[in-house]
């Protein structure tokens, strides 16, 4: 049955459902980690398509949804947005009543007008909503500069505009000679404390860590996501489950480094110093990290400092910061003010406070203006202290500096989920299908970008997020960068194994990532581990995005990958935060932990045997290269040999995990768990107990491993 779109919509209900899924970029089957093709259940497709805005309950609704999907471009004068690469001619289709004259032109960021040329590209007109529509083809010349421009169209008085984004063909920051390679520390900042910390690693600890690593010849320090969490305790432990990805976590502020701290009155100073003394003791105590205690004390201190009168220069600097961040910062401050007054389940969120622009929220802005100012101010302080960290890293000789980590998504009841509701899909969360390390799949409980609505927004929320993260960064690591190609969507109420992949416009998302990194002069590392389509890594390399290789995961059909066969455009390391530190991994801690938590789907004996065989295969290759004398080598020598092995690869960047450098064995995070394991609460420690940043310059294990990597890189060059 044809319906005027030229498409055949005949078939059973299931066939129609799968046709619609294909049109919407929703997978109807997927290849799992076992190499098998798995069909997606109809219930999953119904749930995912509903989140995309389609009604699919009846055959009539399916027919209607298919018709609407195919006619969407014909109902618009211009596309929702246009993303192209620099140096390429830009092709645009416009849809107008048949026979209507139309003109198209671009206006660049600096206001320069560039007229588009109409091209011959005939397509039969279609009847759309009772109007005969035609398609006209236009081209904009290939010499537009990088940036965010505007495309305009005028069809006999009907006007439209959309964003026109010109992205780099390849990210220029990765165009280094093959001999120019850097090692760097990877660290979970909250766990890395000094004697001056308030029980949690902070921005000033990052400054010191960068100085130590830079003086030792490191090119970068890669840290966990520093995104903001809840405005008041209790706060989320996982840095990968923030309330926003655009703004930073005041938990990391070093109170004493705020300029106005020096001008506190004696009574306020006594309160702050008393709180600090209590939390200084926590830095060397046994036990887990307590974010809530640290943040509670810091908020009390920051509220006192906020009241100190600022100098005229700092008043102007703060105003400039607020003006630059604009409505995004205002809405985030509003959410923080609301969230400290309303519980996550309060009815106001679904009613009078359902968006930042309701009359209720206007009243809150007026009545609590000082509180909103406090939350804006804390973001300014975060910005200042992050700027100091990057400036110090570069001054200490780092070629790249601080590399920030970008989480996959945000909490369902957080700031971004509220302020960006219009571009996030509802009724689904994202995660990962079952794989060898998480055999039940994962649900990360985060709402995904809605592909169509994000494009219709001109990708502005995505751009604004990237710009904030990159402002004081030498690089960015994108967690699960495969999510910019496709994401595993899980309908509400379904298990993590009952999802399916939804595809995104990767040309737009990767292109914008490369553009913003190019403008910031930053390197981009994509965490491209897990299940992925083979062409994805080639595409990332083509665009200048570095990949990620973890020693234990690199295999070919013959076994562990020889070092010469590793990718050059890559960050290579021995381990990742989702595994135990290398000393613990060698001891089989990952199997022991998963078995104790009931995460294994086969007998533990089989898992241990397989893990031991995989380790031995890698160690045999290390011995073959003369890096390890024999099977009797101690753990520290083995860890150092594994890192020396990574230096034999051609990889541009080598990551040295700080936990490995101090002899830690405990797992920082066990995927697939929540309360079952103290994820993200393990402080940095070695065999002798907690390790402070103050002690690193004299730490023999640290110096030994850093020396091995530094010398191995020199000899390989």
Secondary structure, 3 states (H helix, E strand, C coil): CECCCCCECCCCHHHHHHHHHHHCCECCEEECCCCCEEECCHHHHHHHHHHCCCCCCCHHHHHHHHHHHHHHHHHCCCCCEEEEECCCCEEEEEEEECCCCCEEEEECCCCCEEECEEECCCCCCEEECCEEEEEEEEEECCCCCCEEEEEEEEECCEEEEEEEEEECCCCHHHCCCCCCCEEEEEECHHHCCCCCCCCCCCHHHHHHHHHHHHHCCCCEEEECCCECCCCCCCCCCCCCCECCCCCECHHHCCHHHCHHHHHCCHHHHHHHHHHHHHHHHHCCCCCCCCHHHHHHHHHHHHHHHHCCCCCHHHHHHHHHHHHHHHHHHHHHHHHHHHHCCCCCCCHHHHCCCCCCCCHHHHHHHHHCHHHHHHHHHHHHHHHHHHHHHHHHHHHCCCCCEEEEEECCCEECCCHHHHHCHHHECCCEEEEECCCCCCCCCEEEEECCECHHHHHHCCCHHHHHHHHHHHCCCCEEEECCHHHHCEEEEEECCCCCCCCEEEECCHHHHHHHHHHHHHHHCCEEEECCCCCCCCHHHHHHHHCCCEEEEEHHHCEECCEECCHHHCCCCEEEECCCCCCCCHHHHHCCHHHHHHHHCCCCCCCHHHHHHHHHHHHHHHHHHHHHCCCCCCCCCCHHHHHHHHHHHHCCCCCCEEEEEHHHHHCCCCCCCCCCCCCCCCCCCCCCEECCEECCHHHHCCCHHHHHHHHHHHHHHHHHC
